[in-house]
Amino acid sequence: MITLESVLELPPATACQSLGVGQDSVILSMDSGYLYTGNQTTHAFLNALDGRRTLGQVADVLAGQFDVRLERLQADLLALAGRLLDERLIVVVKN
């Protein structure tokens, strides 16, 4: 189970690329060959995962970029992280 204390990162076989300012992003899983789309929040989230910061710390960083309450952002990131983990687009470094 992912918590705000979990440390996450992209595995080596996952790549995320923005399609431009104000545009969606694409996420490629080279293991499965699947291509996913994500919004600006997803792109910022994936770029903030460095394998060192906790999910809570990542939420703090992103709260400065988006006009949203921290509690709402934390809940949204927990849900997003769960979906990305299910698709094997992120991995847990430390729980």
PAMARMAR-266467 format. One record per atom (N, C-alpha, C): residue number from 1; residue in one letter; y, x, z. Coordinates in pm, 1 decimal, always signed. Layout:
<atoms>
i:aa:yy:xx:zz
NUM:a:Y:X:Z
...
</atoms>
This chain:
<atoms>
i:aa:yy:xx:zz
1:m:-118.5:+84.0:+0.0
1:m:+0.0:+0.0:+0.0
1:m:+124.3:+88.0:+0.0
2:i:+216.5:+57.7:-85.7
2:i:+341.2:+132.1:-94.2
2:i:+439.6:+77.7:+8.0
3:t:+506.5:+168.9:+78.2
3:t:+610.2:+132.7:+174.7
3:t:+737.1:+210.9:+141.1
4:l:+841.8:+185.9:+215.8
4:l:+966.1:+260.0:+196.1
4:l:+951.4:+406.5:+234.5
5:e:+843.7:+441.4:+304.6
5:e:+817.0:+580.6:+341.9
5:e:+729.8:+653.2:+239.8
6:s:+680.4:+581.0:+139.4
6:s:+596.0:+641.7:+36.3
6:s:+678.6:+734.5:-51.9
7:v:+616.0:+842.6:-93.2
7:v:+676.6:+936.5:-188.3
7:v:+601.8:+919.9:-319.9
8:l:+676.9:+896.6:-427.5
8:l:+618.7:+864.6:-557.5
8:l:+668.9:+960.4:-664.2
9:e:+592.4:+970.2:-773.2
9:e:+637.4:+1047.0:-888.3
9:e:+566.2:+996.9:-1013.1
10:l:+617.4:+1036.6:-1127.5
10:l:+550.8:+1008.3:-1253.4
10:l:+440.9:+1110.9:-1272.4
11:p:+323.8:+1067.0:-1315.7
11:p:+219.2:+1164.7:-1347.0
11:p:+257.1:+1240.9:-1474.0
12:p:+196.8:+1355.5:-1496.8
12:p:+231.6:+1434.3:-1615.9
12:p:+214.0:+1360.1:-1748.2
13:a:+124.7:+1263.0:-1752.8
13:a:+96.8:+1191.3:-1877.2
13:a:+183.9:+1067.9:-1896.1
14:t:+291.4:+1054.7:-1819.2
14:t:+382.7:+941.6:-1833.3
14:t:+521.5:+993.8:-1867.2
15:a:+584.5:+930.9:-1966.1
15:a:+719.2:+969.7:-2007.3
15:a:+806.8:+845.5:-2013.6
16:c:+932.7:+862.2:-1976.2
16:c:+1029.1:+752.6:-1978.8
16:c:+1152.6:+799.4:-2054.2
17:q:+1198.6:+716.6:-2147.9
17:q:+1313.7:+753.8:-2229.6
17:q:+1406.5:+633.8:-2244.3
18:s:+1534.2:+654.2:-2219.8
18:s:+1634.5:+550.3:-2240.1
18:s:+1658.7:+532.3:-2388.9
19:l:+1686.0:+410.0:-2430.3
19:l:+1718.5:+382.9:-2569.8
19:l:+1868.3:+391.7:-2595.3
20:g:+1944.8:+427.9:-2494.0
20:g:+2089.4:+443.2:-2507.9
20:g:+2162.4:+378.1:-2392.5
21:v:+2289.8:+407.6:-2381.0
21:v:+2371.7:+353.4:-2272.7
21:v:+2372.4:+201.0:-2281.2
22:g:+2339.9:+137.8:-2169.6
22:g:+2337.1:-8.0:-2164.2
22:g:+2216.6:-70.7:-2231.0
23:q:+2120.9:+10.7:-2272.3
23:q:+2002.5:-38.1:-2342.1
23:q:+1879.5:-27.7:-2252.6
24:d:+1771.6:-88.3:-2298.0
24:d:+1644.1:-78.0:-2227.5
24:d:+1588.2:+63.0:-2240.8
25:s:+1473.9:+84.9:-2179.8
25:s:+1405.3:+213.3:-2191.0
25:s:+1260.9:+187.0:-2230.3
26:v:+1195.1:+291.8:-2275.9
26:v:+1053.7:+282.6:-2307.0
26:v:+977.8:+378.8:-2216.8
27:i:+860.6:+335.9:-2177.1
27:i:+774.1:+414.8:-2090.6
27:i:+641.8:+429.9:-2164.0
28:l:+598.7:+552.6:-2181.0
28:l:+475.9:+580.5:-2254.0
28:l:+372.8:+638.2:-2158.8
29:s:+255.6:+577.8:-2158.8
29:s:+141.8:+632.6:-2087.1
29:s:+54.4:+702.3:-2189.6
30:m:+56.7:+833.6:-2186.8
30:m:-22.9:+909.4:-2283.6
30:m:-172.4:+898.0:-2253.5
31:d:-207.6:+865.0:-2129.1
31:d:-349.1:+844.8:-2095.4
31:d:-405.4:+720.9:-2164.3
32:s:-329.6:+611.4:-2158.8
32:s:-378.8:+486.0:-2216.3
32:s:-328.2:+462.7:-2357.8
33:g:-218.3:+527.9:-2392.8
33:g:-157.0:+504.7:-2522.7
33:g:-66.0:+383.3:-2525.1
34:y:-50.9:+316.7:-2412.1
34:y:+33.9:+197.9:-2405.6
34:y:+181.0:+237.0:-2396.2
35:l:+264.5:+154.4:-2458.6
35:l:+408.2:+170.0:-2455.4
35:l:+466.1:+48.2:-2384.1
36:y:+547.0:+72.4:-2283.3
36:y:+607.2:-34.4:-2203.7
36:y:+758.4:-30.4:-2224.1
37:t:+823.7:-142.2:-2198.1
37:t:+969.5:-143.9:-2197.5
37:t:+1016.7:-169.0:-2055.4
38:g:+1133.1:-117.1:-2025.5
38:g:+1192.3:-136.8:-1893.4
38:g:+1342.5:-152.4:-1907.1
39:n:+1403.1:-210.0:-1805.5
39:n:+1548.4:-226.5:-1807.2
39:n:+1615.5:-102.7:-1746.8
40:q:+1746.3:-109.9:-1731.5
40:q:+1822.5:+3.9:-1678.5
40:q:+1780.5:+38.1:-1536.3
41:t:+1749.5:-62.7:-1457.1
41:t:+1706.6:-38.3:-1319.5
41:t:+1573.7:+36.5:-1317.9
42:t:+1480.9:-5.8:-1401.7
42:t:+1351.4:+62.2:-1409.3
42:t:+1369.9:+206.8:-1451.3
43:h:+1454.6:+229.7:-1549.7
43:h:+1479.8:+365.9:-1596.9
43:h:+1540.8:+451.7:-1485.6
44:a:+1641.3:+399.0:-1416.8
44:a:+1704.1:+473.7:-1307.6
44:a:+1603.2:+502.1:-1196.6
45:f:+1517.9:+404.2:-1166.7
45:f:+1415.8:+420.5:-1064.0
45:f:+1318.9:+532.4:-1101.4
46:l:+1267.2:+527.4:-1223.0
46:l:+1170.9:+629.1:-1265.2
46:l:+1233.7:+768.4:-1268.9
47:n:+1358.6:+776.2:-1310.1
47:n:+1426.5:+905.8:-1312.8
47:n:+1453.8:+959.5:-1173.2
48:a:+1462.8:+871.1:-1074.6
48:a:+1490.2:+914.5:-937.7
48:a:+1364.0:+959.6:-863.6
49:l:+1247.4:+926.4:-917.0
49:l:+1122.5:+967.1:-851.8
49:l:+1098.9:+1115.0:-876.4
50:d:+1103.7:+1193.7:-771.0
50:d:+1091.3:+1338.7:-785.7
50:d:+975.7:+1398.6:-706.7
51:g:+896.9:+1313.0:-642.3
51:g:+784.3:+1363.8:-564.8
51:g:+824.3:+1423.1:-430.1
52:r:+951.8:+1410.9:-394.8
52:r:+1000.5:+1462.6:-266.0
52:r:+1067.9:+1354.3:-181.1
53:r:+1145.2:+1269.2:-246.6
53:r:+1217.3:+1164.5:-173.7
53:r:+1126.6:+1043.9:-149.9
54:t:+1148.0:+978.6:-36.6
54:t:+1076.0:+855.2:-7.9
54:t:+1133.9:+742.4:-92.6
55:l:+1060.5:+634.2:-103.6
55:l:+1109.8:+518.4:-176.5
55:l:+1238.5:+466.2:-113.3
56:g:+1246.7:+473.0:+18.0
56:g:+1369.2:+431.5:+87.1
56:g:+1487.9:+518.3:+48.6
57:q:+1465.9:+647.7:+35.4
57:q:+1573.3:+738.1:-5.8
57:q:+1613.5:+712.7:-150.3
58:v:+1516.1:+683.9:-235.0
58:v:+1545.4:+649.8:-374.0
58:v:+1629.2:+522.2:-378.4
59:a:+1595.4:+424.4:-297.3
59:a:+1672.8:+299.6:-291.0
59:a:+1816.4:+328.2:-248.9
60:d:+1835.3:+418.1:-153.3
60:d:+1970.9:+453.8:-110.5
60:d:+2051.5:+512.7:-226.0
61:v:+1987.6:+598.9:-304.9
61:v:+2054.6:+659.5:-420.2
61:v:+2091.8:+552.3:-522.2
62:l:+1998.1:+464.4:-552.9
62:l:+2021.9:+362.1:-654.7
62:l:+2120.5:+256.3:-608.3
63:a:+2130.1:+234.2:-477.1
63:a:+2224.9:+135.8:-424.8
63:a:+2367.5:+174.3:-461.6
64:g:+2393.0:+303.4:-475.7
64:g:+2524.7:+348.8:-516.6
64:g:+2552.3:+327.5:-664.7
65:q:+2448.3:+301.7:-743.3
65:q:+2462.9:+283.2:-887.5
65:q:+2466.9:+136.8:-930.1
66:f:+2411.5:+49.0:-847.4
66:f:+2400.3:-91.7:-883.1
66:f:+2468.0:-177.7:-777.5
67:d:+2526.5:-287.1:-821.3
67:d:+2595.5:-379.5:-732.1
67:d:+2494.6:-479.2:-674.9
68:v:+2423.0:-435.3:-570.0
68:v:+2318.8:-517.1:-508.7
68:v:+2305.7:-477.7:-361.8
69:r:+2270.2:-572.9:-279.3
69:r:+2247.6:-542.8:-137.4
69:r:+2128.0:-449.6:-124.6
70:l:+2134.7:-355.5:-31.5
70:l:+2029.0:-257.5:-12.5
70:l:+1895.4:-325.3:+16.6
71:e:+1895.0:-427.5:+99.5
71:e:+1770.6:-495.6:+135.3
71:e:+1704.9:-558.2:+12.4
72:r:+1785.2:-617.2:-73.8
72:r:+1733.5:-677.9:-197.3
72:r:+1677.8:-569.8:-289.7
73:l:+1751.5:-459.2:-301.7
73:l:+1707.3:-349.0:-387.1
73:l:+1576.5:-290.8:-335.7
74:q:+1564.5:-272.7:-205.2
74:q:+1440.8:-219.5:-147.3
74:q:+1322.8:-310.3:-179.9
75:a:+1340.7:-440.7:-162.7
75:a:+1233.1:-536.4:-192.2
75:a:+1196.6:-532.9:-340.4
76:d:+1297.8:-527.5:-427.3
76:d:+1271.7:-522.5:-571.3
76:d:+1199.3:-393.9:-609.3
77:l:+1238.9:-280.7:-551.2
77:l:+1174.9:-153.0:-583.5
77:l:+1031.9:-147.2:-531.4
78:l:+1006.3:-206.8:-416.0
78:l:+868.9:-213.1:-365.4
78:l:+780.4:-291.6:-462.2
79:a:+831.3:-404.2:-511.4
79:a:+754.4:-485.6:-606.1
79:a:+735.3:-410.8:-738.3
80:l:+840.9:-348.7:-786.9
80:l:+832.4:-272.6:-911.5
80:l:+734.5:-156.8:-897.9
81:a:+742.8:-84.6:-787.8
81:a:+652.5:+28.6:-765.2
81:a:+507.2:-18.8:-763.0
82:g:+482.3:-132.7:-703.4
82:g:+346.3:-186.6:-701.4
82:g:+293.8:-215.0:-840.5
83:r:+377.6:-274.4:-926.2
83:r:+336.2:-303.0:-1064.5
83:r:+314.6:-174.0:-1143.3
84:l:+405.0:-77.8:-1126.3
84:l:+392.0:+49.0:-1198.4
84:l:+269.6:+127.0:-1152.0
85:l:+238.9:+118.7:-1023.3
85:l:+120.2:+184.7:-970.4
85:l:-6.0:+119.8:-1028.1
86:d:-6.9:-13.3:-1036.0
86:d:-121.1:-83.9:-1093.9
86:d:-146.5:-40.8:-1239.0
87:e:-39.6:-12.2:-1311.5
87:e:-50.8:+30.0:-1451.9
87:e:-70.3:+181.4:-1463.4
88:r:-73.4:+250.5:-1350.7
88:r:-90.2:+396.8:-1344.9
88:r:+23.0:+472.5:-1412.2
89:l:+143.2:+413.8:-1402.7
89:l:+261.8:+478.3:-1457.3
89:l:+331.8:+563.6:-1353.4
90:i:+298.5:+544.5:-1226.3
90:i:+345.4:+629.6:-1116.7
90:i:+226.6:+660.9:-1026.7
91:v:+241.8:+761.8:-945.9
91:v:+139.1:+797.2:-849.4
91:v:+202.3:+816.4:-712.1
92:v:+122.2:+796.0:-609.8
92:v:+167.6:+817.8:-472.9
92:v:+137.4:+961.9:-436.7
93:v:+242.0:+1034.6:-397.5
93:v:+228.3:+1173.7:-353.3
93:v:+195.5:+1176.9:-204.3
94:k:+264.2:+1088.6:-131.2
94:k:+244.1:+1079.0:+14.2
94:k:+272.5:+936.0:+54.8
95:n:+185.3:+882.0:+138.3
95:n:+203.2:+744.6:+183.2
95:n:+247.5:+736.7:+325.2
</atoms>
